[in-house]
Amino acid sequence: MIIYFTGTGNSEYAAKAMADILGDEAFCCNSAIKNKASVTFSSEKPYLFVFPVYLSTSPAIFRDFIKSCKFTGNKDAYFVPTCASSDGSVPNASMDLCLETGFLNYKGCRKICMPQNYIAFFETFDETKIQNCIQNADESISEIC
Protein backbone atom coordinates (compact mmCIF):
# COMPACT_ATOMS: atom_id res chain seq x y z
CA MET A 1 0.00 0.00 0.00
CA ILE A 2 1.46 3.32 -1.09
CA ILE A 3 0.17 6.32 0.84
CA TYR A 4 1.21 9.70 -0.48
CA PHE A 5 0.83 13.40 0.15
CA THR A 6 1.59 15.81 -2.66
CA GLY A 7 1.71 19.57 -2.98
CA THR A 8 2.90 20.19 -6.53
CA GLY A 9 2.75 16.71 -8.06
CA ASN A 10 6.32 15.48 -7.52
CA SER A 11 5.30 12.99 -4.84
CA GLU A 12 2.23 11.94 -6.81
CA TYR A 13 4.45 11.21 -9.81
CA ALA A 14 6.78 9.06 -7.70
CA ALA A 15 3.97 7.25 -5.86
CA LYS A 16 2.06 6.37 -9.02
CA ALA A 17 5.23 5.20 -10.78
CA MET A 18 6.04 2.95 -7.82
CA ALA A 19 2.48 1.63 -7.74
CA ASP A 20 2.75 0.70 -11.42
CA ILE A 21 6.06 -1.10 -10.94
CA LEU A 22 5.01 -2.89 -7.74
CA GLY A 23 1.44 -3.64 -8.80
CA ASP A 24 0.26 -1.93 -5.65
CA GLU A 25 -2.44 0.58 -4.76
CA ALA A 26 -1.58 4.28 -4.37
CA PHE A 27 -3.73 6.31 -1.99
CA CYS A 28 -3.58 10.12 -2.09
CA CYS A 29 -4.31 11.39 1.40
CA ASN A 30 -4.72 15.08 0.49
CA SER A 31 -8.54 15.00 0.67
CA ALA A 32 -8.52 13.03 3.91
CA ILE A 33 -6.12 15.57 5.42
CA LYS A 34 -8.28 18.47 4.22
CA ASN A 35 -11.40 16.84 5.69
CA LYS A 36 -9.59 15.79 8.90
CA ALA A 37 -10.61 12.22 8.25
CA SER A 38 -9.00 9.23 9.89
CA VAL A 39 -8.56 6.26 7.59
CA THR A 40 -8.10 2.57 8.28
CA PHE A 41 -5.57 0.91 6.00
CA SER A 42 -5.16 -2.81 5.52
CA SER A 43 -2.33 -4.28 3.51
CA GLU A 44 -0.46 -7.55 3.30
CA LYS A 45 2.37 -5.69 1.56
CA PRO A 46 4.59 -3.18 3.41
CA TYR A 47 3.36 0.39 3.72
CA LEU A 48 5.23 2.89 1.58
CA PHE A 49 4.88 6.58 2.44
CA VAL A 50 5.75 9.16 -0.24
CA PHE A 51 5.83 12.88 0.51
CA PRO A 52 7.70 16.13 -0.15
CA VAL A 53 10.35 17.49 2.20
CA TYR A 54 9.23 20.66 3.97
CA LEU A 55 11.88 22.59 5.92
CA SER A 56 14.20 19.56 6.09
CA THR A 57 11.59 17.09 7.32
CA SER A 58 8.29 15.46 6.45
CA PRO A 59 5.23 17.74 6.46
CA ALA A 60 3.66 17.99 9.93
CA ILE A 61 0.16 17.59 8.45
CA PHE A 62 1.23 14.31 6.84
CA ARG A 63 2.77 13.00 10.07
CA ASP A 64 -0.39 13.98 11.98
CA PHE A 65 -2.52 12.20 9.38
CA ILE A 66 -0.49 9.00 9.71
CA LYS A 67 -0.77 9.16 13.52
CA SER A 68 -4.57 9.50 13.20
CA CYS A 69 -4.91 6.41 10.99
CA LYS A 70 -5.24 2.74 11.82
CA PHE A 71 -3.02 0.20 10.07
CA THR A 72 -3.65 -3.53 9.87
CA GLY A 73 -1.86 -6.39 8.18
CA ASN A 74 1.78 -5.83 7.39
CA LYS A 75 3.61 -3.67 9.93
CA ASP A 76 6.65 -2.73 7.81
CA ALA A 77 6.95 0.92 6.74
CA TYR A 78 9.25 2.50 4.17
CA PHE A 79 9.55 6.25 3.62
CA VAL A 80 10.29 7.95 0.30
CA PRO A 81 10.71 11.72 0.50
CA THR A 82 10.83 13.74 -2.70
CA CYS A 83 13.11 16.76 -2.69
CA ALA A 84 15.44 18.80 -4.87
CA SER A 85 18.51 18.06 -2.74
CA SER A 86 18.57 16.95 0.91
CA ASP A 87 16.09 14.85 2.86
CA GLY A 88 17.28 16.55 6.07
CA SER A 89 15.97 14.90 9.21
CA VAL A 90 13.37 12.75 7.43
CA PRO A 91 14.95 9.39 8.40
CA ASN A 92 14.98 10.27 12.12
CA ALA A 93 11.50 11.82 12.00
CA SER A 94 10.22 8.69 10.22
CA MET A 95 11.68 6.39 12.87
CA ASP A 96 10.06 8.51 15.59
CA LEU A 97 6.75 8.49 13.72
CA CYS A 98 6.73 4.69 13.58
CA LEU A 99 7.33 4.52 17.33
CA GLU A 100 4.50 7.00 17.92
CA THR A 101 2.01 4.90 15.93
CA GLY A 102 2.76 1.89 18.11
CA PHE A 103 2.24 -0.35 15.09
CA LEU A 104 4.50 0.51 12.18
CA ASN A 105 8.03 -0.90 12.00
CA TYR A 106 10.50 1.52 10.40
CA LYS A 107 12.36 -0.35 7.64
CA GLY A 108 14.11 2.42 5.76
CA CYS A 109 14.12 5.71 3.94
CA ARG A 110 15.38 6.71 0.51
CA LYS A 111 14.91 10.06 -1.16
CA ILE A 112 14.00 10.72 -4.77
CA CYS A 113 15.41 13.93 -6.21
CA MET A 114 12.77 15.83 -8.14
CA PRO A 115 12.66 19.28 -9.76
CA GLN A 116 12.97 22.25 -7.42
CA ASN A 117 9.60 23.82 -6.67
CA TYR A 118 10.18 25.87 -3.53
CA ILE A 119 10.22 29.21 -5.31
CA ALA A 120 10.20 31.29 -2.12
CA PHE A 121 13.93 30.65 -1.70
CA PHE A 122 15.21 28.96 -4.84
CA GLU A 123 15.07 29.45 -8.59
CA THR A 124 13.19 26.81 -10.48
CA PHE A 125 15.17 24.46 -12.70
CA ASP A 126 15.41 25.18 -16.42
CA GLU A 127 13.78 22.70 -18.83
CA THR A 128 16.95 20.72 -19.46
CA LYS A 129 17.65 20.31 -15.75
CA ILE A 130 14.02 19.32 -15.14
CA GLN A 131 14.18 16.59 -17.80
CA ASN A 132 17.49 15.29 -16.41
CA CYS A 133 16.09 15.32 -12.91
CA ILE A 134 12.99 13.34 -13.93
CA GLN A 135 15.11 10.81 -15.81
CA ASN A 136 17.26 10.33 -12.70
CA ALA A 137 14.12 10.12 -10.57
CA ASP A 138 12.76 7.35 -12.79
CA GLU A 139 16.01 5.42 -12.27
CA SER A 140 15.78 5.94 -8.49
CA ILE A 141 12.15 4.83 -8.46
CA SER A 142 13.11 1.60 -10.24
CA GLU A 143 15.97 0.98 -7.82
CA ILE A 144 13.73 1.60 -4.79
CA CYS A 145 11.09 -0.78 -6.07
C-alpha positions in Angstrom: 0.0 0.0 0.0 1.5 3.3 -1.1 0.2 6.3 0.8 1.2 9.7 -0.5 0.8 13.4 0.2 1.6 15.8 -2.7 1.7 19.6 -3.0 2.9 20.2 -6.5 2.8 16.7 -8.1 6.3 15.5 -7.5 5.3 13.0 -4.8 2.2 11.9 -6.8 4.4 11.2 -9.8 6.8 9.1 -7.7 4.0 7.2 -5.9 2.1 6.4 -9.0 5.2 5.2 -10.8 6.0 2.9 -7.8 2.5 1.6 -7.7 2.8 0.7 -11.4 6.1 -1.1 -10.9 5.0 -2.9 -7.7 1.4 -3.6 -8.8 0.3 -1.9 -5.6 -2.4 0.6 -4.8 -1.6 4.3 -4.4 -3.7 6.3 -2.0 -3.6 10.1 -2.1 -4.3 11.4 1.4 -4.7 15.1 0.5 -8.5 15.0 0.7 -8.5 13.0 3.9 -6.1 15.6 5.4 -8.3 18.5 4.2 -11.4 16.8 5.7 -9.6 15.8 8.9 -10.6 12.2 8.2 -9.0 9.2 9.9 -8.6 6.3 7.6 -8.1 2.6 8.3 -5.6 0.9 6.0 -5.2 -2.8 5.5 -2.3 -4.3 3.5 -0.5 -7.5 3.3 2.4 -5.7 1.6 4.6 -3.2 3.4 3.4 0.4 3.7 5.2 2.9 1.6 4.9 6.6 2.4 5.8 9.2 -0.2 5.8 12.9 0.5 7.7 16.1 -0.1 10.3 17.5 2.2 9.2 20.7 4.0 11.9 22.6 5.9 14.2 19.6 6.1 11.6 17.1 7.3 8.3 15.5 6.4 5.2 17.7 6.5 3.7 18.0 9.9 0.2 17.6 8.5 1.2 14.3 6.8 2.8 13.0 10.1 -0.4 14.0 12.0 -2.5 12.2 9.4 -0.5 9.0 9.7 -0.8 9.2 13.5 -4.6 9.5 13.2 -4.9 6.4 11.0 -5.2 2.7 11.8 -3.0 0.2 10.1 -3.7 -3.5 9.9 -1.9 -6.4 8.2 1.8 -5.8 7.4 3.6 -3.7 9.9 6.6 -2.7 7.8 6.9 0.9 6.7 9.3 2.5 4.2 9.6 6.2 3.6 10.3 8.0 0.3 10.7 11.7 0.5 10.8 13.7 -2.7 13.1 16.8 -2.7 15.4 18.8 -4.9 18.5 18.1 -2.7 18.6 17.0 0.9 16.1 14.9 2.9 17.3 16.5 6.1 16.0 14.9 9.2 13.4 12.7 7.4 14.9 9.4 8.4 15.0 10.3 12.1 11.5 11.8 12.0 10.2 8.7 10.2 11.7 6.4 12.9 10.1 8.5 15.6 6.8 8.5 13.7 6.7 4.7 13.6 7.3 4.5 17.3 4.5 7.0 17.9 2.0 4.9 15.9 2.8 1.9 18.1 2.2 -0.3 15.1 4.5 0.5 12.2 8.0 -0.9 12.0 10.5 1.5 10.4 12.4 -0.4 7.6 14.1 2.4 5.8 14.1 5.7 3.9 15.4 6.7 0.5 14.9 10.1 -1.2 14.0 10.7 -4.8 15.4 13.9 -6.2 12.8 15.8 -8.1 12.7 19.3 -9.8 13.0 22.3 -7.4 9.6 23.8 -6.7 10.2 25.9 -3.5 10.2 29.2 -5.3 10.2 31.3 -2.1 13.9 30.6 -1.7 15.2 29.0 -4.8 15.1 29.5 -8.6 13.2 26.8 -10.5 15.2 24.5 -12.7 15.4 25.2 -16.4 13.8 22.7 -18.8 17.0 20.7 -19.5 17.7 20.3 -15.7 14.0 19.3 -15.1 14.2 16.6 -17.8 17.5 15.3 -16.4 16.1 15.3 -12.9 13.0 13.3 -13.9 15.1 10.8 -15.8 17.3 10.3 -12.7 14.1 10.1 -10.6 12.8 7.3 -12.8 16.0 5.4 -12.3 15.8 5.9 -8.5 12.1 4.8 -8.5 13.1 1.6 -10.2 16.0 1.0 -7.8 13.7 1.6 -4.8 11.1 -0.8 -6.1 
